[in-house]
């Protein structure tokens, strides 16, 4: 399905809506593990209020000042050692005690189910490859999928194929039936990269709005 079906209308809608809405500050983690944070920042810039935060800031209380934490793609093995146990504890507390929200993309999805962080119950099955692929949206009435059609072409880069826990919800599926986008309590977990293609970047913006409102 050509991306031109989505890019103009959805992009314009999202940009206009976010510029005229009052929103709490979003924290975008940038540091070891989040090597693709710059790609996410390109979508956020001039659209939503955000600040770049480090692992050290997470460990020392910066999550008290934000509503949503975004953990981008990158290298899973670098994330947890840099956050350290104190950082993982801070993220769990942010979600459970403060009512904060978490948006994980690819590596940020893998770590969400790691034994160190464990903020979602679903299993992340490691897969590899870099390509565009089609996913099947489970519910086109969900707010983050407004004006989209099935199937949806997305950019995939080594993300997990998700086996959903009964307490969490599949929002989109790969062709093999595994989950490609998961919703948990105050969390959205992307196996693929919504920031990479023009017609899927509005999904990232709508996901942010969905989580914080």
C-alpha positions in Angstrom: 0.0 0.0 0.0 1.6 3.3 -1.1 2.7 5.6 1.8 1.1 8.6 0.0 -2.3 7.3 1.1 -1.3 8.4 4.7 1.4 11.0 4.7 -0.3 14.2 3.8 -3.6 14.1 5.6 -2.4 12.3 8.8 0.8 14.3 9.1 -1.0 17.7 8.8 -3.8 16.6 11.2 -1.3 15.6 13.9 0.9 18.6 13.5 -1.9 21.1 13.8 -3.5 19.3 16.8 -0.3 19.1 18.8 0.7 22.7 18.3 -2.6 23.9 19.7 -2.9 21.5 22.7 -1.5 22.0 26.1 0.6 19.0 27.0 2.8 17.9 29.9 6.5 17.5 29.3 7.7 14.3 27.6 11.1 12.7 28.5 13.0 11.2 25.6 15.9 9.1 26.9 19.1 9.6 25.0 22.2 7.6 25.9 23.7 4.1 25.6 21.1 1.8 24.3 19.0 4.5 22.6 21.1 5.1 19.6 18.0 5.8 17.4 16.6 8.5 19.8 17.5 11.2 17.2 15.0 9.7 14.8 12.3 10.0 17.4 13.4 13.5 18.3 12.9 14.6 14.6 9.2 13.7 14.9 8.8 15.4 18.3 10.7 18.6 17.5 8.4 21.7 17.1 5.4 19.4 17.7 5.3 18.4 21.3 7.1 19.7 24.5 9.9 17.3 25.4 13.3 17.2 27.0 16.2 14.9 26.5 17.1 12.9 29.6 20.0 10.7 30.6 20.3 7.6 32.6 21.9 9.5 35.4 18.9 11.9 35.5 16.6 8.9 35.6 18.5 7.5 38.5 18.3 10.9 40.3 14.6 11.7 40.1 14.0 13.5 36.7 10.9 11.3 36.2 9.1 13.3 38.8 9.0 16.2 36.3 7.5 14.3 33.3 4.4 12.4 32.4 5.7 10.1 29.6 9.0 8.4 29.1 10.0 7.4 25.6 12.7 4.7 25.2 13.7 4.5 21.5 15.3 1.8 19.4 19.0 1.0 19.6 20.9 -1.7 21.4 19.2 -3.7 24.1 22.4 -4.9 25.7 23.5 -1.3 26.4 20.3 -0.1 27.9 20.1 -2.0 31.2 23.8 -1.7 32.2 23.6 2.1 31.7 20.3 2.5 33.6 21.6 0.3 36.5 19.3 -1.2 39.1 18.5 2.3 40.5 17.3 3.5 37.1 15.1 0.4 36.5 13.6 0.9 40.0 12.9 4.6 39.2 11.1 3.6 36.0 8.9 1.0 37.7 8.1 3.5 40.5 7.3 6.2 37.8 4.7 3.9 36.3 3.2 2.2 39.4 3.3 5.0 42.0 3.3 8.2 39.9 1.0 7.0 37.2 3.5 7.8 34.5 3.4 6.4 31.0 6.0 4.5 28.9 6.4 4.2 25.2 9.0 1.7 24.1 10.2 1.2 20.5 12.2 -1.9 19.4 15.0 -2.0 22.0 12.8 0.0 24.3 10.3 -2.8 23.8 12.7 -5.6 24.6 13.8 -4.0 27.9 10.2 -3.5 29.0 9.9 -7.2 29.6 13.4 -7.8 30.8 13.9 -9.3 34.2 15.6 -6.1 35.4 12.7 -3.8 34.3 9.6 -6.0 34.0 7.0 -3.3 33.3 5.0 -5.5 30.9 4.1 -9.2 31.3 4.2 -10.2 27.6 7.1 -12.1 26.2 9.4 -10.5 23.6 10.8 -13.1 21.2 14.0 -11.9 19.6 13.9 -11.7 15.8 16.2 -10.0 13.2 16.1 -8.3 9.9 15.7 -4.8 8.4 12.9 -4.3 5.9 9.5 -2.8 5.4 6.6 -5.2 6.1 2.8 -5.2 6.4 1.0 -5.5 9.7 -2.7 -6.1 10.4 -4.3 -3.5 12.7 -6.6 -5.3 15.2 -9.0 -2.4 15.8 -9.2 0.5 13.4 -11.4 2.4 15.8 -8.4 2.8 18.3 -7.5 6.5 18.6 -3.9 5.9 17.4 -5.0 4.4 14.1 -7.4 7.2 13.1 -7.8 7.5 9.3 -5.6 4.4 8.5 -6.5 1.3 6.5 -5.4 -2.3 6.7 -2.8 -3.6 6.1 -0.3 -1.0 7.2 3.2 -0.8 5.8 5.8 -0.3 8.6 9.6 -0.2 9.0 11.0 -3.2 10.9 14.6 -3.4 12.3 15.3 -6.3 14.6 12.3 -5.8 16.8 10.6 -8.4 19.0 7.8 -10.6 17.9 5.5 -10.3 21.0 3.6 -13.1 22.7 0.9 -11.1 24.6 0.0 -11.8 28.2 -3.7 -12.1 28.9 -3.6 -8.8 30.8 -2.3 -6.9 27.8 -3.8 -6.1 24.5 -2.6 -6.7 20.9 -3.2 -3.7 18.7 -1.5 -5.0 15.6 -0.2 -8.3 14.3 2.6 -9.6 12.0 1.7 -12.1 9.3 2.8 -14.9 11.6 0.2 -13.9 14.1 2.5 -12.5 16.7 1.9 -9.1 18.1 3.7 -6.1 16.6 2.2 -3.4 18.8 1.1 -4.0 22.4 -0.9 -2.0 24.9 -0.5 -2.5 28.6 -1.3 -0.4 31.6 0.0 3.1 30.8 2.3 1.6 28.1 2.5 1.2 24.4 5.2 -1.2 23.1 6.2 -0.9 19.4 8.1 -3.8 17.8 8.5 -1.7 14.7 9.6 1.9 14.2 6.7 4.4 13.8 9.2 7.3 13.4 10.8 5.9 10.3 8.2 6.3 7.6 6.2 9.5 6.8 2.9 7.8 6.9 3.5 6.1 10.3 5.1 9.0 12.2 1.6 10.4 13.0 1.0 7.1 14.8 3.8 8.1 17.2 2.3 11.5 17.8 -1.2 10.0 18.4 0.3 7.4 20.7 1.8 10.1 22.8 -1.5 12.0 23.0 -3.3 8.8 23.8 -1.1 7.9 26.7 -0.9 11.3 28.4 -4.6 12.3 28.1 
